[in-house]
């Protein structure tokens, strides 16, 4: 039975991805920071939650060690943990900027470094980073968020080149507007407007993104690497 590590797995796209892998025969180790009740509700004999701040290397390394003790080597990594904030660029504080980069980009750096030894030893593995349509296009009033998501895209493409001869595939999923807690702060009219700007005329569902992520980690994605796949429903950008 293969093992996947999912960062930020307690809610939204992360929780849907935990369920998707578990339902398809994977052992799932996932990390969360705050939502303990939601995280533990996902657990089962082959699904375990590990608490930690992915923006802190010591927490990442501790979680990685606990995962290996529970499930053995990591076969796939989904870098999903992230935060968002809407703020005019001139109002972004040093703390806002550093926290955004710590969680969204430093966390990816730490998790990938922690997972890679298993994959290099096996000469096989898959890494999927979760970016955003805003990482592709940029976003007004979310410059720091968009910058971190663009950084994930650059990291993905670089690692695909570096790790390919080790049998490790690295891809990125860039969701559009998905019906998750991250977008719950928008009012109903804003969400309706965003749906109308999507070619399919609706918001995306976390499960739809989760299925794409799993496909990239399995045999269906065996010759796919270095790609940024937009799961946007045709969002007009």
Steps between C-alpha positions, in 0.01 A plus 500: 500500500646837397525797734417862424581798719256791464575833665201705610264205496233593752261699280416618151706359214731333750224304674348400166843377392541297820166330432579445132828320565357298788206384290742381234717280717778730616634545850456869578707706741392860515598805697285774644563800723182613678190300400554203733140381512463506121836329458431215740155446346680393181711234671465128446736200521678617184459877550692689768510870590815670629493848654765752402574839346634436151668840507737374772766253390519327839125426486527368145789271588322376813185420302699328227670275755168412662346419162783267408467325835129448432495419129855461369656689206309772315407421139320825419482849646218752454606851604165656579540697826437867440350822624347797318437865579341789315678829557608802302870468421589820687331364813684165509719489809832326543324238713231446233767447235719270705209286621369457146839387374567284806185292456453501123857479372739418785265218600528353151879521517511324836249227413660416167844479658359274772328265253769480233738249663233227481430574133865524399571167672208339315584670168129580479248743638260781427474852638198721434498862611173689532532851362215723380372668189624819667852359496470491121329832440573711809224641718402850606500542880667160543852575377676310778273196455546504122877534540521186714281304260711614206804388699351151528471485123867590456599247764293229331651555156853514638467182705346314207821567308725413793326184618386339177800269464429378854158381385318774692222694332409852615183677389283790608124540518372858478137509616262777408213602727418196713216481751711472818547676833777711345237675288234510772589860584354622172138611502236320297504755217876472460480123482220523245707742291798263512280209391374708208859572397560124474427337163320210668280747688570369849762477771734204517467227761792386716440140390561595138844638584573199722434255216743688278768494770463126550516436127830685481640279779391173342559307177274733302763769547806281443636711209391841632752725674583869519143598416267764645145370458227757542186368669301818444182401317606744230524800733527812287838654566 
